[in-house]
Amino acid sequence: MWRPIAQSLQGPSHAAVASPCQDSCAVRVVGDEADQTLVACVADGAGSAKFSDVGSNVACYTIVECAAAFLAAGGRLDQLARQDVLRWCNEVRQRIQDEATKLDSDVRALATTLCAAIVAPTCSCFFQIGDGAMILRRNGVYGVVFWPQSGEYANSTNFLTSPQFDSQLEFLTVDSSCSDIALLTDGLERLALRFDNLTPHVPFFDPFFRALRQTDDYTGLNQSLHTFLGSGSVRERSDDDKTLILASRI
């Protein structure tokens, strides 16, 4: 059985200019307890894009919807191909275009990244466009699925809304699962990742996963996650929006 918690929190730099939180997240557990599949997604709207909070929200909920529909229709994760995920991404892009039309805006104003994971008992699938990261733990060993993408220029990244999105999509399926997983946006990269050796910063994740395994109080744990992301120690390290999904398989 999967135990997930998730929070997106506005960063101090956005609060200072009354800008909305441009991060989004969505998580769903599909199937019964004996054969559950976790579907999780985080997205980070471009800071310079006026309606990127809308774009990131559309991205997360559309991807989770597409993945859940695929599984509900009897789709096998080990047969999910990159081309299938590209179709899901195109569905996101179409919905973002529809939202841009409603807002009388250009699609670039809804620019967003994307990190998504689908984890079944014996197979896993991951895909990503842009920065952010997905961290796995299996048999006590941690790893990063894809290292955060950098864009053409310094301090830039790639976006699902860009014309070249298909060539920038990273895709991976593996015939194995994991006991714990985290998805995060770039506002937490400097706290959660070690850039010197391209590995997760284990002390950041261990307390969260231990708490997930030791309590059934999801409401309290979710509130604790919200409090942590808004704490002074975290705000001092990053003034950007922050999103974190954590899930443990019990």
Long-range contacts (C-beta under 8 A, 24 or more apart in sequence): 1-33, 1-36, 1-249, 1-250, 2-29, 2-36, 2-38, 2-247, 2-248, 2-249, 2-250, 3-212, 3-213, 3-218, 3-247, 3-248, 3-249, 3-250, 4-29, 4-38, 4-40, 4-245, 4-246, 4-247, 5-212, 5-218, 5-221, 5-222, 5-225, 5-245, 5-246, 5-247, 6-40, 6-222, 6-225, 6-243, 6-244, 6-245, 6-246, 7-222, 7-225, 7-226, 7-229, 7-243, 7-244, 8-241, 8-242, 8-243, 9-226, 9-229, 9-230, 9-241, 9-242, 9-243, 10-241, 11-187, 11-235, 11-238, 11-239, 11-240, 11-241, 11-242, 12-235, 12-239, 13-239, 13-240, 14-240, 14-241, 20-53, 21-53, 21-241, 22-46, 22-47, 22-49, 22-52, 22-53, 22-56, 22-241, 23-56, 23-185, 23-187, 23-241, 23-242, 23-243, 24-53, 24-56, 24-57, 24-59, 24-60, 24-61, 24-112, 24-243, 25-60, 25-183, 25-243, 25-245, 26-60, 26-61, 26-63, 26-64, 27-64, 27-245, 27-247, 28-64, 28-68, 30-68, 30-71, 30-72, 31-71, 35-120, 35-121, 36-121, 36-249, 37-71, 37-77, 37-118, 37-119, 37-120, 37-121, 38-117, 38-118, 38-119, 38-181, 38-247, 38-249, 39-64, 39-67, 39-68, 39-71, 39-116, 39-117, 39-118, 40-64, 40-116, 40-117, 40-119, 40-181, 40-183, 40-245, 40-247, 41-114, 41-115, 41-116, 41-117, 41-183, 42-115, 42-132, 42-183, 42-184, 42-185, 42-243, 42-245, 43-112, 43-113, 43-114, 43-115, 43-160, 43-185, 44-112, 44-113, 44-130, 44-131, 44-132, 44-185, 44-186, 44-187, 44-241, 44-243, 45-110, 45-111, 45-112, 46-111, 46-112, 46-159, 47-240, 49-108, 49-109, 49-110, 49-111, 49-112, 50-105, 50-109, 51-99, 51-100, 51-103, 51-105, 51-109, 51-110, 52-109, 52-110, 52-111, 52-112, 54-96, 54-99, 54-103, 54-110, 55-96, 55-99, 55-110, 55-111, 55-112, 55-160, 55-161, 56-112, 56-113, 58-92, 58-95, 58-96, 58-99, 58-110, 58-112, 59-92, 59-96, 59-112, 59-114, 59-160, 62-88, 62-91, 62-92, 62-95, 63-88, 63-89, 63-92, 63-114, 63-116, 64-116, 66-91, 67-116, 67-118, 71-118, 76-123, 77-118, 77-120, 77-123, 77-124, 77-125, 77-173, 78-122, 78-123, 78-173, 78-175, 80-118, 80-125, 80-173, 82-127, 82-169, 82-171, 85-125, 85-127, 85-169, 85-171, 86-166, 86-169, 89-114, 89-129, 89-160, 89-165, 89-166, 89-169, 92-160, 93-160, 93-161, 93-165, 96-160, 96-161, 107-161, 108-161, 110-161, 111-159, 111-160, 111-161, 111-162, 112-159, 112-160, 112-161, 113-157, 113-158, 113-159, 113-160, 113-185, 113-186, 114-160, 115-183, 115-185, 116-183, 117-145, 117-181, 117-183, 119-177, 119-178, 119-181, 120-177, 121-177, 122-175, 122-176, 122-177, 123-173, 123-174, 123-175, 123-176, 123-177, 124-173, 124-174, 124-176, 124-177, 124-178, 125-171, 125-172, 125-173, 126-170, 126-171, 126-172, 126-173, 127-169, 127-170, 127-171, 127-172, 128-169, 128-170, 129-158, 129-159, 129-160, 129-165, 129-168, 129-169, 129-170, 130-157, 130-158, 130-159, 130-160, 130-168, 131-157, 131-185, 131-186, 131-189, 132-183, 132-184, 132-185, 132-186, 132-189, 133-183, 133-184, 133-189, 133-192, 133-193, 134-181, 134-182, 134-183, 135-181, 135-182, 135-183, 135-184, 135-192, 135-200, 135-205, 136-178, 136-180, 136-181, 137-178, 137-179, 137-180, 137-181, 137-205, 137-209, 138-176, 138-177, 138-178, 138-179, 139-179, 142-199, 142-200, 142-202, 142-205, 143-199, 143-200, 144-193, 144-198, 144-199, 144-200, 145-172, 146-170, 146-172, 147-198, 148-186, 148-189, 148-193, 157-186, 177-249, 178-249, 179-248, 179-249, 180-205, 180-209, 180-212, 180-246, 180-247, 180-248, 180-249, 181-245, 181-246, 181-247, 182-208, 182-244, 182-245, 182-246, 182-247, 183-243, 183-244, 183-245, 184-242, 184-243, 184-244, 184-245, 185-240, 185-241, 185-242, 185-243, 186-240, 187-238, 187-240, 187-241, 187-242, 187-243, 188-238, 188-242, 188-243, 188-244, 190-237, 190-238, 191-234, 191-237, 191-238, 205-246, 208-246, 209-246, 209-248, 212-246, 212-247, 212-248, 213-248, 213-250
